[in-house]
Amino acid sequence: MQYSRFETEMQVRPDDIDMNQHVHNSRYFDYVLAARYDQMEKYYGFPMEKFLSNNFAWVISKAIVEYKRPLGMGDHFIVNTGIKEMLPKGCIVSFHINSKKTGKVCCDGEFHYTMINMETGRGELIPDWIREHYSI
């Protein structure tokens, strides 16, 4: 199945910068998570609060990240994400972060998400009504 991809524009903040004067590697995780949070509500019409009210949450079980070019103070960038594959208890989301100025990829990779039941803390099969929201 083919899934849609979405974009969120962001800007590097002063607290994102490390001692080497570029974005600290851990911030790229934050950028992808913030973009997905935004995109869940804006494009899927299914905000994180809806998962939580149904006792579901997403956790990252695996992350693959390749850093290609640094972002610096004040740089604008685009976080592009999309579901690569739906699994019984989760999904794989691929992403790339591009410099808005140059259009070049600064970082890309994928996050493997597992849907958990908030009451048990265990992975749970994704119900069909949730899958429908992601099948755009």
Buried (B, 14 or more C-beta within 10 A) or exposed (E): EEBEBBBBEBEBEEEBBEEEEBBEEEBBBEBBBBBBBBBBEEBBEBBBEBBEEEEBBBEBEEEEBEBEEBBEEEBEBBBBBBBBEBBEBBBBBBBBBBBEEEEEBBBBBBBBBBBBBEEEEEBBEBEEEBEEEBBE
